Amino acid sequence: MKKNISKVLFFFILLHPLLDIGATYLKIGSISISTILRPIIPFIVFLYLIVKKEISIKQIIPYFGIYILYCLIHLWTYKVNLTPFAYGSVFHEAEYLFHYGYLFFLMFLYQKFFDGDVIKALLYMNIEILILLGISTLTNTGTSTYLEGFGNKGWFSSGGMLGSTMTVSICIFLSQIQNRKDKVLIGITTLLMLIYLCFFLGTRVSFYGSILIIALAGYYFLMLLLKEKKKYLVMGLCTVVLLAGTIFLFQYRTNRAKYLDDLKDDIIDPDTGEVIHIAYDILLVKKDILKENKYGLNFYQQEAIINLSDIAEKEKWVSTDMRKQQLYYHTYLYQAEGFDLVKKLFGNGYLSNMGALTLEMEEIALWYNFGIIGFILFFGYFLKLSIEGIIIGWKYRNQIDFEYLVLTTGVFYSFGVSLFSGHIFFHTSVMIVIVLLFYLYDKKIKQMKEGIS
């Protein structure tokens, strides 16, 4: 039976590119059909396993109960504090809670019941993505990565999702390629992914992320080989020089950053004619606060907006640097709210502020917006596994190999992208790659503890 379940889970991985496209093009009104279809297959598998008594209801009830209780309290807190300033309703906030629950639901199924070929499934999935990107480009029916016209994301809904999926996939491929019979196909696919990430997608994260991963993998490979075959030294050094040259020569591909930097001097306050140092939407809110507060911000939100505006003006911030503004606003708000036990434990709401101030730095958003309990529930497992991986690596350092090093790089790379770019652990399209990465990392850690190379 486990073999059949594994086949279904394998097939589910292959469906992801189509579900991702469906999220954009297959809608009934404002409801995406993919959003409904995506959880159906794993949920049916889950129910089947319960019926077959492969999963004990008594074992899962405590975890499910804690999750539901947390969600109810968080949503109650969100509703009580909801203002017209909020970016989303209680329903929209509940969607994000569902996303995190869904992530752990997938993690549970794949860790307990999947014994298929992870690399083959991930390889076929990325080949699908490349084919779909190619068709959309040849037919000129794709869309740009950014509204300003930069980059090409084909029919997919998000360039960030594509970049995260591919860069994490490259980590997984590199970690396993040495012992694969299909290494040629993996190598060609990885090369095509790198070309797309560096020259077509147009995001900084995908460009620098892919280069960083390849450079680190080359470094690990070189260091391990030096113990046995010093003739690879020249080859390794040439690889590093080549990658450094690539970054230097093709840095123009990240020209949206230059565009935004040039744009900053064109964003002015129509009332004063001066260049502004916060986003224009935030400026409008600040002006409203000083007049009538029609958005209904609470006292702490008003204070945070005013202080954000003052510090940005004083230090001459770049108005297009949204991450900086979001971080300052939420940090000030979190501190200003003081020791509100309910908010500290269950969060002050992910969507409780306007869209421009919705915190996209996931780990920090988990702590501020979902509270200490939310952070532990939704991020604790990944943090625990990463720390365990480092401890095991140190304890069994004589067993450290290329696979361990690259998988560890993938784990901390995913943390970094989640922190500075966002929408990795939140994004249902990227979740499957995160699940497979940590599936392999957990497996590698256990092998090292058991002395299996």
Buried (B, 14 or more C-beta within 10 A) or exposed (E): EEEEBBEBBBEBBBBBBBBBBBBBEBEEEEEBBBBEBBBEBBEEBBEBBEEEEBBEEEEEEEEEEEBEEBBEBBBEBBEEBBEEBBBBEBEEBBBBBBBBBBBBBBBBBBEEBBEBBBBBBBBBBBBBBBEBBBEBBEEEEBBEBBEEEBBBBBBBBBBBBBBBBBBBBBBBBBBBBEEBEEBEBBBEBBEBBBEBBBEBBBBBBBBBBBBBBBBBBBBBBBEBBEEEEEEBEEEBEEBEEEBEEBBEEEBEBBBBEEBBEEEBEEBEBEEEEEEBBBBBEBBEBBEBBEEEBEBEBBEBBBBBBBBBBEBBEEEEBBBBBBBBBBBBBBBBBBEEBEEBEBBBBBBBBBBBBBEBBBBBBBBBBBBBBBBEBBBBBBBEBBEEBBEBBEEBBEEBEEBBBBBBBBBBBBBEBBBBBBBBBBBBBBBBBBBBBBBBBBBBBBBBBEBBEEEEE
